[in-house]
């Protein structure tokens, strides 16, 4: 797959830091430290970040500034993280969030 990295945006800058590894739904991926998680996912070909809670429609990288809820995911066990603004760090565990997300395994 070719790199689909976002290089220009009217508001945001996507700077390339050092390459880091993270997991997305159990698969190892690479991105640049400090870039938004959603940008790293987009570059890896991930277009669907979640489903709408009610109608289960796919949602992707939309506003890129944290105003909408299209990019809510579970990051390192924490639900409802806006991955369009959350900066990527080495070893992060990013997971597709189902519904409203849960804080604990038995919620």
Rosetta blueprint (number, residue, H / E / L):
1 X L
2 X L
3 X L
4 X L
5 X L
6 X L
7 X L
8 X L
9 X L
10 X L
11 X L
12 X L
13 X L
14 X L
15 X L
16 X L
17 X L
18 X L
19 X E
20 X E
21 X E
22 X E
23 X E
24 X E
25 X L
26 X L
27 X E
28 X E
29 X E
30 X E
31 X E
32 X E
33 X L
34 X L
35 X L
36 X E
37 X H
38 X H
39 X H
40 X H
41 X H
42 X H
43 X H
44 X L
45 X L
46 X L
47 X L
48 X L
49 X L
50 X E
51 X E
52 X L
53 X L
54 X L
55 X L
56 X L
57 X L
58 X E
59 X E
60 X L
61 X L
62 X L
63 X L
64 X L
65 X L
66 X L
67 X L
68 X L
69 X L
70 X L
71 X L
72 X E
73 X E
74 X E
75 X E
76 X L
77 X L
78 X E
79 X E
80 X E
81 X E
82 X E
83 X L
84 X L
85 X L
86 X L
87 X E
88 X L
89 X L
90 X L
91 X L
92 X L
93 X E
94 X E
95 X E
96 X L
97 X E
98 X L
99 X L
100 X L
101 X L
102 X L
103 X L
104 X L
105 X L
106 X L
107 X L
